[in-house]
Every structure is written in C-alpha cells, then in structure tokens.
Amino acid sequence: MEVSIAQLITSTATLFCFMFAGFILKKTKLAGEGFAKTLSILCMYVCQVCMFLRSYIYAFEKSKALELLQVGIASFAFHGLFYVLARLLFKKYPDKIRKLATFSVIFSNSGYIGLPLVERVFGDEYTIYGTLYLVAFNMFAFTLGRLIFTEDKSYISVKKVFVNPAVIPITIGLVIYFTGCGGVLVNAAAGVEGTPEIAQRAASILIDVLSTFKHMVAPVSMVMIGIRLAETDFIAAIKDKAMYVVLIVRLLAFPTLAWLLCTTAVALGIMTADVRNILVILSATPIAAMASMFSELYDGDKVRAGQMVAVSTLLSIVTMPIIALLLKINF
C-alpha cells in the first residue's frame, strides 16, 4: 500500500475546510459559549464510539490479525518511549509548562484527525488498525497522562486503564471481529442467500447508522477545533518560546523517530509496510485536544494549552506531508 502524498494533502485540506467552518461560526457569533462543549460530547460519546464499532464489522482475516498484533505492540511501545523521552526533555521547565509540554508531545490527535485521515488515504477497512493505536493512547492518557498533570499516583489503576470512552467500544469491536460476528453482519446486510429479510434489514440499518456517525467524526471534531482556533491569541502564541520546542518535537521529531523504528522493523521482517505507514501517519498528527481538556480539569495552563493545540493543528497541514515523504524511503 503506497502512500499518496497528493491524497494526503487533499484529505488534510478537506479537514481544514471543516475547521474553517467552525472558525467562521465563532467569529460571526453563531456558535455560542456552550456550542463547542456540546460538539465535544457528541463526538466523544456518540460519533467516535460508532466509528470504533463500525471499524470491526468486517469478515475475519488471519493476515489482518497478525498486523493488528503488530499495531498493538508498536502503539504501546511508542507511547511508552514518548513518555520517557518527554519526561527527560522537559524536566527542568517551570511546573505548569513542564506538565503541559510533556503531555502535548506524547499524545497526538490520532482520534479526531488521525483516523479520518487513515480512512481517506488508505481506505475504510484500514481504520481497524488505527483503533488499536487509540487503545494505547487512551490507556496512557487516562493514567500516566493524568499523572503528568496531577502527580497523583492514584490514577494508575486497572479501572482507569480499561474504563474510558475508547477502550470499552474497541474491546466490544474486537470481540465482534475475532468471533466472526462482523462477517455475519456484513453477509446479512448484503442479503446472502438464505438470510431472512428481517435480518437483512436489521443488519443494514445497524451498519448504516454506525457508518453515518463514523463519518461525522471528522467534520464535527474539526468544527470544534475551528471554534477553539477562533478564540486563540496568535500574537501571544508567537511569543511563547516553549511552544516552538513542543511543536518541533510533536510534529517532526517524534514522528521521525516513529518512522525510523518502524522502517527498521520492516527491514527486519517483523512489521509490514502497511502497518508502518499507518503508525507513522497517526504519530504525525498535531497535539491532542485532550491537552486542553486536562489543563481545564487539573488547573493547568489552559490558555497556553489552547494555543498549542490550535497552532499545532494549523502547522500540521505542512508537517504531515513532510513526514509522509519519509515513507518513500526504505532501508
């Protein structure tokens, strides 16, 4: 599976058009104070859950199962490595900046931007790989991510690892996929011979609903980011020296490291090129919106967090194609 740079640029530009709509809504005061929060709830608890579930409604394939294992192992390894490196990199920074910067370089916007890009660039059936990256993201974010902001070790618990808006639906999705239920639903919706009409209609409705909400993730999340972008003080952001370090690490250094490790794994025959390409794209997305959310929840630097998320999202339209060019290089 080759990565089309033109397709990546086109897909990224499409997402930014959605973001521009949110920007206009805010600037024209059509989006009120609670509008972005409502969109966030809709996206996290409805659209994203449906996206996860729909990603697993396919017939089981042994070859894909091996690649899923590769994605899962690499995703946890990346987040662990990024965590260690970020802790070392920002340990001498002032407290609030250290916490925000550390979190921001570890966690990319792989859910709201990464998965829609994977779908648009590689195809609908490849989002199943991206969901496992989100498992690692959420397990780390709701434990070590909270630890970064609060320094409270009580967040390191089994419950917080497994009980969150991403891991639960993805676990259900994995069961659907590996038990063959996904293939059964696809066949039923297609009206395979012998399928009762009521079963065909029910399967079609279920898949249609999940697919519709799945395709809402990109526009809804980007409109939300556009609203936040309209609230950003770019003059203050430009003067923030710490931001430059964060942006370089998040958008260029860590994705390049991910490419180097994955390409080495491909050369050693322990990872497929498809898995490498998807992992690198997901790791190259901008700072996760959760950086801003956690800053609000845990008395962090919420103004700087909003600026970092907004600026990194804008710059990613340039940096992501640059990182994608690395995928043309093999050892």
C-alpha positions in Angstrom: 0.0 0.0 0.0 1.7 3.2 -1.2 1.1 6.5 0.5 -0.2 9.1 -2.0 1.2 12.4 -0.9 -1.3 14.2 -3.1 -4.2 12.3 -1.5 -2.8 13.0 2.0 -2.6 16.8 1.2 -6.1 16.7 -0.3 -7.5 14.9 2.7 -5.8 17.2 5.2 -7.1 20.2 3.2 -10.6 18.8 3.4 -10.4 18.5 7.2 -9.1 22.1 7.4 -12.2 23.2 5.4 -14.3 21.7 8.2 -12.2 23.6 10.7 -12.7 26.8 8.8 -16.4 26.4 9.1 -16.1 26.3 12.9 -13.8 29.4 12.8 -16.4 31.3 10.9 -19.3 30.2 13.2 -17.3 31.5 16.2 -16.2 34.8 14.6 -19.8 35.5 13.4 -21.0 34.7 16.9 -23.3 32.0 15.6 -21.6 29.5 17.9 -22.4 30.3 21.5 -20.4 29.6 24.6 -21.5 26.0 25.1 -21.6 25.0 21.4 -18.0 23.6 21.3 -18.6 21.6 24.5 -21.8 20.1 23.1 -19.9 19.1 19.9 -17.2 17.6 22.0 -19.7 15.4 23.9 -21.4 14.4 20.7 -18.1 13.5 19.1 -16.6 11.6 22.0 -19.6 9.6 23.3 -21.6 9.0 20.0 -19.6 9.6 16.8 -16.3 8.2 17.9 -17.9 5.1 19.6 -19.8 4.4 16.4 -16.5 4.8 14.4 -14.8 2.3 16.7 -17.6 -0.3 16.4 -18.0 0.1 12.6 -14.3 -0.4 12.1 -14.6 -4.0 13.2 -17.6 -5.1 11.2 -15.7 -7.0 8.6 -15.1 -10.6 7.9 -12.2 -12.0 10.0 -8.9 -12.4 8.1 -5.9 -14.2 9.6 -3.4 -12.0 7.8 -5.1 -8.9 9.3 -5.0 -10.4 12.8 -1.2 -10.6 12.6 -1.0 -6.9 11.5 -3.3 -5.9 14.3 -0.9 -7.5 16.8 1.9 -5.5 15.2 -0.1 -2.3 15.5 -1.0 -3.0 19.2 2.6 -3.8 20.3 4.1 -0.8 18.4 1.4 1.6 19.7 2.1 0.8 23.3 5.9 0.9 22.7 5.6 4.3 21.1 3.6 5.8 23.8 5.9 4.4 26.4 9.0 5.6 24.6 7.5 9.1 24.0 6.6 9.3 27.7 10.1 8.6 28.9 11.7 11.0 26.4 9.2 13.7 27.1 9.8 13.4 30.9 13.5 13.8 30.3 13.2 16.6 27.8 11.0 19.0 29.9 12.1 18.1 33.4 13.8 21.5 34.0 10.9 23.6 32.7 8.6 25.6 35.1 5.9 23.4 36.6 2.8 24.3 34.5 4.8 24.5 31.3 6.5 21.2 32.1 3.3 19.4 32.6 1.6 20.8 29.5 4.6 20.3 27.3 5.2 16.8 28.4 1.6 15.7 27.8 1.5 17.6 24.4 4.4 15.9 22.8 3.3 12.4 23.9 -0.3 12.5 22.8 -1.2 13.2 19.2 -4.7 13.9 17.8 -4.9 10.4 16.4 -8.6 10.0 17.0 -10.2 13.1 15.6 -7.7 13.8 12.9 -5.6 10.6 12.5 -8.4 8.0 12.0 -10.3 10.1 9.5 -7.1 10.6 7.5 -6.3 6.9 7.6 -9.8 6.2 6.2 -9.4 8.8 3.5 -5.8 8.0 2.5 -5.8 4.2 2.9 -9.4 3.1 2.8 -12.3 2.4 5.1 -11.1 -1.1 6.0 -7.8 0.2 7.4 -9.4 2.2 10.3 -9.4 -1.0 12.3 -5.6 -0.6 12.7 -5.9 2.9 13.9 -8.3 2.0 16.6 -5.6 -0.1 18.4 -3.4 3.0 18.4 -6.3 4.7 20.2 -6.4 1.9 22.8 -2.7 2.7 23.7 -3.5 6.4 23.6 -6.4 6.2 26.0 -4.8 3.8 28.4 -1.8 6.0 28.7 -3.7 9.3 28.7 -6.2 8.4 31.4 -3.4 7.0 33.7 0.1 8.5 33.0 -1.4 11.5 31.3 -3.4 12.4 34.4 -0.3 11.6 36.5 1.6 14.2 34.5 -0.9 16.9 35.4 -1.8 15.9 38.9 1.3 14.0 40.2 -1.4 11.8 41.9 -0.4 8.1 41.6 -4.0 7.0 42.4 -4.7 7.5 38.7 -2.5 4.4 37.9 -5.2 1.8 38.4 -6.7 -1.1 36.4 -10.1 0.6 36.4 -8.8 3.8 34.8 -6.8 1.8 32.3 -9.9 -0.1 30.9 -12.9 2.1 31.7 -12.8 5.0 29.3 -14.8 6.1 26.2 -12.4 4.4 23.7 -11.3 1.1 25.3 -14.8 -0.2 26.1 -16.2 0.1 22.5 -12.9 -1.1 21.0 -13.0 -4.2 23.2 -16.5 -4.9 22.1 -15.4 -4.3 18.5 -12.5 -6.8 18.9 -14.9 -9.4 20.2 -17.2 -8.8 17.2 -14.3 -9.1 14.8 -12.5 -12.2 16.2 -15.7 -14.2 16.8 -16.7 -13.7 13.2 -19.8 -11.7 14.1 -18.6 -8.8 11.9 -18.6 -11.1 8.8 -22.0 -12.4 9.7 -23.4 -8.8 9.9 -21.8 -7.9 6.5 -23.2 -11.0 4.8 -26.6 -10.4 6.4 -26.7 -6.8 5.2 -25.6 -7.9 1.7 -28.6 -10.3 1.6 -26.5 -13.5 1.2 -28.7 -16.4 0.1 -30.7 -17.8 3.0 -30.7 -14.6 5.0 -34.3 -13.7 6.3 -35.5 -10.4 5.0 -35.9 -9.0 8.6 -32.3 -9.9 9.4 -31.1 -8.2 6.2 -33.0 -5.0 7.0 -31.8 -5.0 10.7 -28.1 -5.5 9.7 -28.4 -2.9 7.0 -29.9 -0.3 9.4 -27.2 -1.1 12.1 -24.3 -0.7 9.7 -25.8 2.4 8.1 -26.3 4.1 11.5 -22.8 3.2 12.6 -21.3 4.3 9.3 -23.2 7.7 9.3 -22.0 8.6 12.8 -18.5 7.3 11.9 -18.3 9.7 9.0 -19.4 12.6 11.3 -16.2 12.3 13.4 -14.1 14.4 11.0 -16.5 17.3 10.4 -17.8 17.6 14.0 -14.3 17.4 15.6 -12.8 19.8 13.1 -15.6 22.3 13.5 -15.0 22.1 17.3 -11.2 22.8 16.7 -12.1 25.7 14.4 -14.1 27.3 17.2 -11.2 27.0 19.6 -8.9 28.4 16.9 -11.1 31.5 16.7 -10.5 32.0 20.4 -6.7 31.8 20.1 -4.5 34.8 20.7 -1.9 34.1 18.0 0.3 37.1 18.9 0.8 35.7 22.4 1.4 32.2 20.9 4.1 33.5 18.6 6.0 35.0 21.6 5.9 31.7 23.5 9.4 30.2 23.2 8.4 26.9 24.9 5.8 26.3 22.2 8.4 26.1 19.5 10.1 23.3 21.3 6.8 21.5 21.8 5.8 21.9 18.1 9.2 20.7 16.8 9.1 17.6 19.0 5.4 16.8 18.4 5.2 17.4 14.7 8.6 16.5 13.5 11.0 14.8 16.0 8.7 12.1 17.4 7.1 11.2 14.1 10.6 10.9 12.5 11.6 8.6 15.4 8.4 6.5 14.8 9.3 6.3 11.1 12.9 5.2 11.9 11.8 2.5 14.3 9.1 1.2 12.0 11.2 1.2 8.9 13.9 -0.7 10.8 11.2 -3.2 11.8 10.0 -3.5 8.2 13.6 -4.2 7.1 13.9 -6.9 9.8 10.7 -8.5 8.6 8.8 -8.1 11.9 6.4 -5.4 10.6 4.5 -4.9 7.3 4.8 -1.7 5.3 1.1 -1.1 5.7 1.3 -1.1 9.5 4.4 1.2 9.4 2.6 3.7 7.1 -0.5 3.9 9.3 1.5 4.2 12.5 3.7 7.0 11.2 0.7 9.0 10.0 -1.1 8.6 13.3 2.0 9.7 15.2 2.4 12.7 13.0 -0.9 14.3 13.8 -1.0 17.5 15.9 -1.3 17.9 19.7 -4.4 16.0 21.1 -7.3 18.2 22.1 -7.2 16.3 25.4 -4.2 18.5 26.4 -6.6 21.5 26.6 -9.3 19.4 28.4 -6.9 18.1 31.0 -5.5 21.6 31.5 -9.0 22.8 32.3 -9.7 19.9 34.6 -6.5 19.9 36.6 -5.7 23.6 37.0 -3.1 23.6 34.2 -2.1 26.4 31.8 -5.4 26.2 29.8 -4.7 29.4 27.8 -1.3 28.1 26.6 -2.8 24.6 26.0 -5.5 26.1 23.7 -2.8 28.0 21.8 -0.6 24.9 21.4 -3.4 22.7 20.1 -4.6 25.4 17.7 -1.1 26.3 16.3 0.0 22.7 16.0 -3.2 21.8 14.1 -2.6 24.7 11.7 1.1 23.7 11.1 0.2 20.0 10.6 -1.1 20.7 7.1 2.6 21.3 6.2 4.4 18.9 8.5 2.3 15.8 7.9 3.1 15.7 4.1 6.8 16.2 5.0 6.7 13.2 7.4 4.8 11.2 4.8 7.6 11.8 2.3 9.8 9.7 4.7 7.6 6.7 3.9 9.0 6.6 0.4 12.4 5.7 1.9 13.2 2.1 2.8 16.4 0.6 4.3 
